[in-house]
Every structure is written in structure tokens, then in C-alpha cells.
Amino acid sequence: MKKIFLIITILSFIIQNSIYAADKWDKVDYSLLTVMIVTDVLDWQQTRYIASNPDRFKENNPVLGSHPSQRDVDLYFAATCTGQVLIAHYLPTKYRKYWLGLWIGIESGCIVYNNSIGIRIQW
């Protein structure tokens, strides 16, 4: 429950600071956002697979813990994906691209590693 409270608090802070208008988005921003969301969803689905196979796998994300429930996984990824998009919205164009690129790299690394140890995408 503490994890959920922390996520909600962070998202509330971001939303309350909406006076900081975002720069206009360009085609590169939208492309990076699309790739970031796709990689986030793929990692989300792999993490659901981990949660449904606790006897075979453990989660490495310290926020979720070794054996999260499906509910915790869904809440975590829904909140973090929303937060990543909101943060991207409020960042200046230059930093937005770095932010989105960073998350694409992190999520891609997780997806590749998970796949290499037999974790599949669970739809």
C-alpha cells in the first residue's frame, strides 16, 4: 500500500505543477513516445508473466518486490507509464527527447534480459 501511495503522491505533484506549460511536440517526440509506451507495455506484460509464475521467476524491481501480485504489477505500470508521459509533457523539447530515450533504453534492456531467461509476454 505504501508503494501505491508514493506513486499517487508523485503523480499528484506533477499534475499540480501544470502551470509549467510544455513545449510543442514534434514528430521525433511523438515517435519516441510511441516506442517508449510500446516498450513499457512489453515489460509490463513480461512482469505479469513473472507474477503468474512465482515458483520459476522473481522480479528484480525493488519497488515491486520479488513476487508481486498481478494487481501490484498493473497498478505500478499504469502509474509509472502515466508518470513518464506526464513528465515528458512538461519537459522542454531537448530534455523530453533524452527522457523518452532513457526509458526506451531501460525498458528495452529489461525486455531483452527477461526474454533471455525465458520470461514471455503474457497477454
PyMOL commands that set and color helices and strands:
alter all, ss='L'
color gray80, all
select helices_A, chain A and resi 2-16+27-52+70-90+93-116
alter helices_A, ss='H'
color red, helices_A
deselect
rebuild
show_as cartoon
